């Protein structure tokens, strides 16, 4: 049951992953990022998502260590994700990139290490099934076919850009649903993620927003409202298309 920030899903390999976390895409190294992660840990977040290409792993690491010290949370209580960038793909180079991320983060291990962008044809060749597929996912891009595939394969779907980079926060249809539950549009979208069985990692550097984003465990969207949100789908992306990118 998903009832707080420490609630977890069990991946296909038995590892427990929090349903809800914080992302740090496009947040630069420095005090603002350090404070954001410390706020998140203080307010109960246990999952933190970064990547080598974000160029902010050092600040994330500083914040994790400070947050643990200030709250008494142990490393084992946290779930830290980073990602290998395209230029570092390949057996030896990926291991080297992993070690570099660990050094920058000041950690002994990562809980999840993702291939940042897909490698053409590799899924058919792979002998080990991926545990998590992190994709752009929000009410304008519901990814139903992909979600069904992942469910059948035992792959956990995770949402990046769950709020569509803020583009949904003035949507009148979502506002109507949000008002029904006395919640914000962001909160009902994040609740929609969870009720769809999708791990979600919204980004914010503001303490009040970090707290507000996570206030999604005291209500449940009705079947009708879930379906109404599904109908907002337009297969519209705000990020690159993983089937057609050139970086």
Steps between C-alpha positions, in 0.01 A plus 500: 500500500629846409434714808812711565836609360665184630259269316685281251445282198699178476696471177537176309832430675356551849639851554253740662464839328302796640194595299571869545824696475661825396673573170774759442511544122638843401572599860854636511767409753488722806316594820152504345530136398661397829217663694233343277627146562539567872142633510380189321673261740377701800142476376511126443623451144722196460553487122731744319554492124801658327719426196856554381384732222324726753846597629370534855596171666748668736236727651254212518760298687574784741129537568450128558779487756379817673139383493590166657700673771223748581213249502662176613384328180741225396640435154303175491178700539570697182460403135746685277481492121749624243542432129771426247511742208509394135868583452596255776309195379703181467612254766824660620390860447171442684682354800736800497204740478331321791813536713524869409139555608566321829804718564312822427207392716728382780317168516603134506216382277194606303159339538416549133727576204312571181602516135399862444377454143407178320746301296346383174441127479652416837178389667462209258861397565493547878524197727415693817164673514507870596343574837381856432403697192506875566305689234318826443154442644214738576132545405596631154722195442340201670714233328231231543657254256842533663350476847318180408821351359698587814232352725501174306880485513528589869680828425419792729399816313631829641389848394733784418348842438178383669367858505591561135749767609213700648298516179201322657474713811237734354295236318129570567394134492766407751413802714140382521612157621751653742235724655279197560767352728621834642840430348731671252529394136851375571372283784228331295744431215748341739219302660394388151855372447490293817154356435623397156784309665765744378790620716524879488784748565382863474763772514500804726755705692244683718431348841128579497464344154699192600257453790193577289599257225517216748162570662327239287440214740177613670263469204421274207385600153177336387494265203310765304757770574787267413335429166433869438868574557592216263289664231727806507759295313629655177823297470671834552861514620692785660825305485680311221343196339698190607423342163645796310786694657845603380713546811 
